[in-house]
C-alpha cells in the first residue's frame, strides 16, 4: 500500500485527528457518532485523507472540530481548551485511525464500512497499550475477511462489523472461586448518595494468579454503569508494573500484587464492573450491583 501522504506529516496528523475527536466530545459536548458522521461528510475528511498539508499539519484539533460543526450549521459550546489532551479513548481512536489511514491509503468513508468509530473505541483495550502496528494488523485482518461479493447495504450487521462481536467474545468471566483470572469486587451492596466508600478489586483472591515476568496481570480497571445507561464511567485504572523481572533465574526484588482499593462516591444506583488483563490469557471481568439512595 502507498501511504496517503509524506511520513513527515504523520505525527501532526495523528495528534490533530485525536484531539479533534476529544475536543468535539468533551469540550464541544457533541455525540461522538454524530460528530464522526459530520466529519465523514465534510471536506475535512477528504482533505485529511488526501494529506492536504494545511489540514493534516496546519490546524489544531480544536480548529478542525470547530470547522466541521460550523460548516454543518451545528451549534456548540465554543470553549477553548484549558489543559492537555491525549488521555481519552476518543483521542486514541482518532490517533490510531490516522495512523491506519496513512498506512493503507483508503478514504475515511471507506474505512467506516468495515471499522466504524464505535468499533474502534472497543479496541482501546488492549490495543492502546500495544504498538500501533498491532492495531493496524487487527483492522487489516477484518477488512480482508469482510465479504466483498455482496453490496455493503445488503450485508448483515455481523458481516459489516465483525470486530465488534469478535472482541466482545474474547472478554471472559467465571466463578472467581474456581478461576484465578477473574477480578473480585469487594464493595457495599448499598451506599448513600455522594458519600465516599471503598471498593477493592483483586485477582487471585481464592486461587493465586502467577506474578512473574512471563505470566502476570498487567492492569486492572474499575468502571461504573449507572442504572438505565448504555455507557460506562471509568472510576480507576491500576497499572501493575513490577513482576519480579530479573536478568538471572532468580526472581527480581519487586513485584506488584494484583489488588487495589479505590475510594469513590456515587449519585445513583448502578453496577460496578472490574476488568483485569492477563498478558497470556487476555481480558477477564466481573460485575457487582450497588444501590444508592
Phi, psi and omega per residue, in radians:
X1 nan 2.473 3.100
X2 -1.589 2.195 3.123
X3 -0.960 2.623 -3.058
X4 -1.177 -0.473 -3.128
X5 -2.849 3.117 -3.083
X6 -1.086 2.448 3.127
X7 -1.095 -0.321 3.112
X8 -1.032 -0.497 -3.096
X9 -1.637 -0.123 -2.949
X10 -1.093 -0.757 -3.125
X11 -1.082 -0.823 3.122
X12 -1.103 -0.719 -3.106
X13 -1.117 -0.749 -3.134
X14 -1.125 -0.765 3.100
X15 -1.115 -0.690 -3.120
X16 -1.139 -0.802 -3.111
X17 -1.186 -0.682 3.104
X18 -1.113 -0.842 -3.124
X19 -1.221 -0.474 3.060
X20 -1.063 -0.834 3.140
X21 -1.174 -0.750 -3.138
X22 -1.096 -0.720 3.114
X23 -1.117 -0.797 -3.108
X24 -1.052 -0.731 -3.054
X25 -1.388 -0.848 -2.969
X26 -1.677 -0.440 -3.125
X27 -1.756 -0.784 -3.131
X28 -1.579 -0.176 3.065
X29 1.015 0.854 3.089
X30 -1.898 2.419 3.104
X31 -1.024 2.359 -3.049
X32 -1.045 -0.837 -3.100
X33 -1.104 -0.677 3.112
X34 -1.173 -0.726 3.129
X35 -1.147 -0.713 -3.138
X36 -1.111 -0.634 3.076
X37 -1.084 -0.725 3.107
X38 -1.155 -0.683 3.112
X39 -1.069 -0.808 -3.106
X40 -1.109 -0.531 -3.127
X41 -1.500 -0.111 -3.020
X42 -1.639 2.865 3.049
X43 -1.201 -0.381 3.133
X44 -1.063 -0.712 3.116
X45 -1.051 -0.801 3.130
X46 -1.154 -0.783 -3.137
X47 -1.083 -0.715 -3.141
X48 -1.148 -0.833 -3.110
X49 -1.104 -0.530 3.130
X50 -1.541 -0.025 3.074
X51 1.302 0.529 3.095
X52 -1.094 2.069 -2.983
X53 -1.017 -0.624 -3.139
X54 -1.161 -0.318 3.128
X55 -1.724 -0.877 -3.055
X56 -1.307 -0.370 -3.082
X57 -2.294 -0.279 -3.016
X58 -1.698 -0.082 -3.101
X59 -2.298 2.609 3.088
X60 -1.414 2.902 3.076
X61 -1.071 -0.639 3.096
X62 -1.063 -0.803 -3.124
X63 -1.124 -0.707 3.132
X64 -1.133 -0.793 -3.133
X65 -1.101 -0.752 -3.136
X66 -1.133 -0.700 -3.136
X67 -1.106 -0.733 -3.136
X68 -1.129 -0.774 -3.124
X69 -1.226 -0.667 3.084
X70 -1.087 -0.809 -3.119
X71 -1.095 -0.542 -3.132
X72 -1.520 -0.089 -3.129
X73 1.238 0.494 -3.123
X74 -1.657 2.113 3.088
X75 -1.224 2.552 3.137
X76 -2.736 2.882 3.092
X77 -1.298 1.884 -3.080
X78 -1.464 1.213 -3.077
X79 -1.801 2.405 3.130
X80 -1.410 2.594 3.128
X81 -1.118 2.486 -3.120
X82 -1.861 -0.265 -3.102
X83 -2.556 -2.878 -3.122
X84 -1.342 2.981 3.111
X85 -2.215 2.929 2.978
X86 2.043 0.108 -3.097
X87 -1.927 -0.103 -3.075
X88 -1.564 2.837 3.052
X89 -1.094 -0.661 -3.122
X90 -1.117 -0.714 3.096
X91 -1.069 -0.821 -3.130
X92 -1.057 -0.712 -3.125
X93 -1.038 -0.797 3.116
X94 -1.150 -0.752 -3.140
X95 -1.065 -0.822 -3.103
X96 -1.179 -0.673 3.117
X97 -1.127 -0.665 3.088
X98 -1.104 -0.712 3.108
X99 -1.106 -0.766 -3.135
X100 -1.161 -0.810 -3.090
X101 -1.093 -0.647 3.116
X102 -1.107 -0.734 -3.087
X103 -1.239 -0.661 -2.979
X104 -1.675 -0.442 3.058
X105 1.354 0.208 3.111
X106 -1.522 2.632 3.030
X107 -1.106 2.647 3.129
X108 -1.051 -0.586 3.131
X109 -1.127 -0.593 3.091
X110 -1.237 -0.698 3.124
X111 -1.080 -0.641 -3.126
X112 -1.044 -0.467 -3.094
X113 -1.222 -0.432 3.129
X114 -2.132 -0.161 3.109
X115 -2.513 1.300 -3.142
X116 -1.136 2.787 -3.024
X117 -1.034 -0.609 3.138
X118 -1.177 -0.529 3.070
X119 -1.240 -0.699 3.110
X120 -1.043 -0.707 3.113
X121 -1.068 -0.667 3.119
X122 -1.100 -0.443 -3.098
X123 -1.475 -0.059 3.132
X124 -0.896 -0.792 3.040
X125 -1.850 2.077 0.198
X126 -1.817 0.118 -2.914
X127 -1.215 -0.380 -3.139
X128 -1.182 -0.281 3.118
X129 -1.628 -0.083 -3.078
X130 -1.840 2.973 2.972
X131 -1.061 2.504 -3.140
X132 -1.068 -0.365 3.103
X133 -1.057 -0.587 3.110
X134 -1.183 -0.708 3.092
X135 -1.088 -0.824 3.139
X136 -1.035 -0.753 3.141
X137 -1.091 -0.702 -3.140
X138 -1.139 -0.753 3.128
X139 -1.151 -0.737 -3.140
X140 -1.115 -0.662 3.113
X141 -1.061 -0.764 -3.141
X142 -1.221 -0.658 3.121
X143 -1.063 -0.716 -3.080
X144 -1.308 -0.346 3.124
X145 -1.679 -0.102 3.113
X146 -1.173 2.237 3.138
X147 -0.980 2.263 -3.081
X148 -1.958 -0.113 -3.066
X149 -1.438 -0.198 -3.136
X150 -2.071 2.614 3.090
X151 -1.014 2.495 -3.086
X152 -0.991 -0.683 -3.068
X153 -1.099 -0.396 -3.104
X154 -1.636 -0.069 -3.097
X155 -1.353 2.719 3.045
X156 -1.322 2.876 3.125
X157 -1.055 -0.645 3.135
X158 -1.158 -0.658 3.126
X159 -1.225 -0.671 -3.123
X160 -1.197 -0.772 -3.015
X161 -2.231 1.136 -3.070
X162 -1.125 -0.432 -3.082
X163 -1.158 -0.608 -3.110
X164 -1.031 -0.799 -3.124
X165 -1.295 -0.708 -3.059
X166 -1.188 -0.617 3.129
X167 -1.213 -0.814 -3.128
X168 -1.077 -0.510 -3.136
X169 -1.236 -0.294 -3.118
X170 -1.544 -0.219 3.122
X171 -1.428 2.097 -2.991
X172 -1.901 2.722 3.027
X173 -2.544 2.830 -3.112
X174 -2.970 3.128 3.052
X175 -1.267 2.062 -3.051
X176 -1.108 -0.359 3.131
X177 -1.301 -0.275 -3.126
X178 -2.059 -0.144 -3.077
X179 -2.286 2.052 -3.012
X180 -1.243 -0.244 -3.079
X181 -1.501 -0.342 -2.986
X182 -1.272 2.213 3.079
X183 -1.261 2.296 -3.115
X184 -1.721 2.283 3.097
X185 -1.749 2.180 3.024
X186 -2.012 1.927 -3.067
X187 -2.710 2.754 3.081
X188 -1.155 2.641 3.110
X189 -1.318 -0.350 -3.139
X190 -2.514 2.635 3.133
X191 -2.572 2.792 3.083
X192 -1.536 2.432 -3.109
X193 -0.994 2.217 3.072
X194 1.445 -0.116 -3.127
X195 -1.654 2.242 -3.108
X196 -1.154 2.561 3.040
X197 -2.592 2.852 -3.081
X198 -1.660 2.450 3.016
X199 -2.182 2.216 3.098
X200 -1.879 2.353 2.989
X201 -2.146 2.390 -3.081
X202 -2.636 2.507 3.064
X203 -1.911 2.404 3.116
X204 1.431 0.524 -3.084
X205 -1.192 -0.636 3.122
X206 -1.744 -0.795 3.116
X207 -2.053 1.979 -3.081
X208 -1.005 2.431 3.067
X209 -1.659 2.453 3.091
X210 -0.981 2.585 3.108
X211 -2.369 1.186 -3.139
X212 -2.144 2.936 3.120
X213 -1.069 -0.487 -3.104
X214 -1.482 -0.469 -3.044
X215 -2.616 1.958 -3.061
X216 -2.787 2.937 2.975
X217 -1.575 2.067 -3.046
X218 -1.454 -0.616 3.127
X219 -2.806 2.826 3.044
X220 -2.332 2.699 3.114
X221 -2.482 2.628 3.105
X222 -2.157 2.197 3.116
X223 -2.133 2.779 3.060
X224 -2.248 2.281 3.068
X225 -1.973 1.906 3.111
X226 -1.053 2.600 3.132
X227 -0.989 2.248 3.118
X228 1.483 -0.080 -3.120
X229 -1.557 2.759 3.114
X230 -2.027 0.332 3.065
X231 -2.486 2.803 -3.072
X232 -1.900 2.790 3.057
X233 -2.011 2.156 3.116
X234 -1.334 2.103 3.128
X235 -1.585 -0.636 -3.109
X236 -2.844 2.686 3.044
X237 -2.416 2.245 -3.070
X238 -2.077 2.009 3.053
X239 -1.561 2.232 -3.128
X240 -1.823 1.763 -2.887
X241 -1.630 -0.486 -3.050
X242 -1.846 2.264 -3.116
X243 -2.384 0.635 3.082
X244 1.222 0.476 3.138
X245 -1.091 2.530 -3.088
X246 -2.715 2.704 3.084
X247 -1.458 -0.103 3.140
X248 -2.139 -3.051 3.096
X249 -1.330 -0.215 3.130
X250 -1.454 2.254 3.138
X251 -0.961 2.555 -3.141
X252 -1.175 3.075 -3.002
X253 -1.429 -0.065 -3.056
X254 -2.559 2.545 3.068
X255 -2.651 2.494 3.140
X256 -1.761 2.101 -3.129
X257 -1.296 2.510 -3.139
X258 -1.372 1.201 -3.135
X259 -2.622 2.424 -3.129
X260 -2.715 2.682 3.084
X261 -2.121 2.302 -3.087
X262 -2.168 2.362 3.094
X263 -1.759 2.122 -3.065
X264 -2.324 2.902 2.969
X265 -2.387 2.538 -3.092
X266 -2.229 2.645 3.121
X267 -1.803 -0.350 -3.093
X268 -2.417 2.865 3.066
X269 -1.258 2.835 3.129
X270 2.991 -2.620 -3.090
X271 -2.339 2.308 3.026
X272 -1.524 2.375 3.115
X273 -2.178 2.229 3.064
X274 -1.913 2.441 3.106
X275 -2.266 2.438 3.088
X276 -2.315 2.514 -3.117
X277 -2.062 2.013 3.057
X278 -1.601 2.347 -3.068
X279 -1.161 -0.309 3.124
X280 -1.871 -0.528 -2.983
X281 -2.099 0.216 2.952
X282 1.354 -2.643 -2.996
X283 -1.575 2.405 3.090
X284 -2.333 2.579 -3.056
X285 -2.530 2.802 3.021
X286 -2.634 2.917 -3.082
X287 -2.491 2.678 3.115
X288 -2.553 2.090 3.120
X289 -1.239 2.640 3.086
X290 -2.485 2.346 -3.133
X291 -1.720 2.298 -3.120
X292 -2.167 2.244 -3.129
X293 -2.440 nan nan
